[in-house]
Amino acid sequence: MMATSGPPSTSSFLPLLETLEDSTAGQSEHTDAYLTIANGEEGRQFLPAVENNFSRLGKVILVSLQPIR
């Protein structure tokens, strides 16, 4: 078993969320992060991290749905 800085679900989800929050990240990086989250990279272990950070994820999704001006 590999040593990580936190539980597997948290250690893999937070960098994805930070990528989505990063306005300087490219569209392909955002797409990859969304797809990884949507596919639930680590199955049931991934869900608690999504639940714990749901409000942050919701804000990112709402921003991404706003039209570009």
Backbone torsions as a table, in degrees:
resi	resn	phi	psi	omega
1	MET	NA	135.1	-177.9
2	MET	-82.0	144.1	175.6
3	ALA	-83.3	133.3	177.5
4	THR	-127.8	169.7	-178.4
5	SER	-79.5	-8.9	179.4
6	GLY	-160.5	-176.9	176.7
7	PRO	-58.5	149.0	-176.8
8	PRO	-52.9	-41.3	-177.2
9	SER	-65.6	-39.4	-179.1
10	THR	-75.5	-42.9	-175.1
11	SER	-66.2	-27.9	179.7
12	SER	-93.9	-27.2	-177.7
13	PHE	-78.0	-43.5	-174.8
14	LEU	-59.5	-42.2	176.1
15	PRO	-62.1	-34.1	177.0
16	LEU	-65.4	-44.6	179.2
17	LEU	-63.7	-40.4	178.2
18	GLU	-64.4	-35.4	175.7
19	THR	-62.7	-42.6	179.6
20	LEU	-66.5	-32.6	179.5
21	GLU	-78.7	-16.4	-177.1
22	ASP	-80.6	109.4	-178.6
23	SER	-70.5	-14.8	179.1
24	THR	-89.6	-9.1	178.1
25	ALA	-71.2	146.1	-179.1
26	GLY	-74.4	165.4	-179.5
27	GLN	-61.3	-38.0	179.9
28	SER	-65.8	-36.2	176.9
29	GLU	-65.7	-41.9	177.8
30	HIS	-63.1	-43.8	179.8
31	THR	-61.3	-44.7	178.7
32	ASP	-60.3	-42.3	179.9
33	ALA	-64.8	-45.2	177.9
34	TYR	-59.5	-45.2	-178.7
35	LEU	-64.7	-39.1	178.8
36	THR	-64.7	-42.3	177.9
37	ILE	-65.6	-45.2	-177.8
38	ALA	-63.3	-33.8	-179.4
39	ASN	-82.9	-6.1	178.5
40	GLY	58.7	63.6	-174.0
41	GLU	-34.9	-43.1	-175.3
42	GLU	-117.4	26.6	177.0
43	GLY	61.1	-134.0	-175.3
44	ARG	-63.6	-27.5	179.4
45	GLN	-69.4	-23.2	-177.9
46	PHE	-78.6	-30.1	-175.0
47	LEU	-59.4	-44.5	179.3
48	PRO	-58.8	-36.2	178.9
49	ALA	-67.5	-38.8	177.0
50	VAL	-65.0	-45.1	179.7
51	GLU	-61.6	-42.5	-178.2
52	ASN	-67.7	-24.4	-177.2
53	ASN	-118.8	24.2	-174.1
54	PHE	-60.9	-38.8	-179.3
55	SER	-65.1	-39.2	176.6
56	ARG	-64.1	-43.9	179.8
57	LEU	-63.5	-41.6	178.7
58	GLY	-60.9	-42.0	178.4
59	LYS	-62.6	-41.9	179.7
60	VAL	-63.7	-42.4	179.9
61	ILE	-64.5	-44.0	178.8
62	LEU	-61.5	-41.0	178.0
63	VAL	-63.7	-40.7	-177.3
64	SER	-70.2	-21.3	179.5
65	LEU	-86.6	-10.9	178.8
66	GLN	-71.7	140.7	179.5
67	PRO	-65.0	145.8	177.5
68	ILE	-77.6	132.6	-179.5
69	ARG	-110.7	NA	NA
